[in-house]
Amino acid sequence: MSFFIPAAMAQEAGAAAPMGGGFEWIFLVGFLVIFYLMIWRPQAKRAKEHKNLIGGLGVGDEVVTGGGILGKVKKVTDEFIVLEVSEGQELKFQKGAVVAALPKGTLKAI
């Protein structure tokens, strides 16, 4: 049976240098750079923009919530806002539920 399986040639200990010693580090650093540029940085940018949006909310602003409800801000507190969704109908939301601010007059156009 040794005809089909060639005999393994053993090398002397220490004769061969390990190959690719720095390649693993270059691969790891490249992976971290790609992770930073494609995942962490855009997510941090969106979080900063959302924080600025929430901080800049004022009475009279027209906004959209995460559930798709459009309304005009009637009251702003530290944690909550009151939206007027139609004539005389007001709903309370957490500030974090607001996902976008609309240009003035959008609600009248709808």
N, C-alpha and C positions, 0 to 999 in steps of 0.2 A: 503493500500500500504506500510505501514511501515514494513510489514512483509519481503519484499524483500530488503529493504535498512536499514542496521543497523544504529542505532543512533550513532553519533560521540561523542566520549568521550572527553570533553574539559580538557586541562591540566591547572594547575595553572600557572600563569605568573611567569617566572623566575625559575621554578622548573627544567626545562630541560636545560642542557648546550648545546651550539651549537657544533655540531660534525664536525670534519674535519677542524679545524681552521688553522692548519699548512699545511694541504694537498694541498690547493690551491697554496701556495707559493712554495712547492716542485715541483708541476706540472709545474708552470710557470718557475722556474729556470731550470728544466729538459728540457722544450721546448726551452728555450734560448740556452742551451748548445748544443742541437741537431742542432738548426738553425746555430750556429756558426761553428760547426764541419762539417756539410754537405753542407752548402751553402756559407757562407761568407768567410771562410778560403780558400777553393779551388779556389774560384773566385779571391780573392786577390793574390793568388800564381800565377795563370795564367796571371793576369794583370802585375805582376812584371816581369815574364818571357818575356812577349811580349814587355814591356818597355826596357828590357835589349837587346832583339833582335833588336829592332828599333835603339837603341843607338849604337849598335855594327856594324851596316851596313857599309860596305866599298866598294870601287871600286873593281870589280872582283868577288864579292860574287854572288852565284847563289841562287835565291829566288823563292818563289811561292806567288802569290797575292791571295786575297780573292776570286777573280773571277776565279782562276785556271790557270792563265797565268804564265808560267815559263820564267825566263829571267836572264840575267847577268847584274849586276849593273854597269853602265857606269859613272854615275855622282850622287853625293849626296849633297843636300843642307839641310838647316834647316828643311824645311817642305816637300820637294819633292825628289824623286829619278828618274833617267832615266834608264829604262831597255832596253837592247838590246834583243828583242824576237827572231829575226832571223838575218841573215847577212844583215846589213844595215838598219834594221827596229828598230827604237827606240820609246818607249812610255814613257810618264810621268805618274807617280803615286804619290799619297800621301804616306808618310812613313807608315801611319797606315794601308794601304792596304796590306802590307806584313804580311803574316801569318806564314811563315816557311822559314828557310834557308836550302839549300840543300848541301850535300857534294860536294866538288870540282869534276868536271868531269861528273856530272850527266847529264847535258844537251847534252854532246857529246854521251853519251850512249843511249839516247832516239832517 
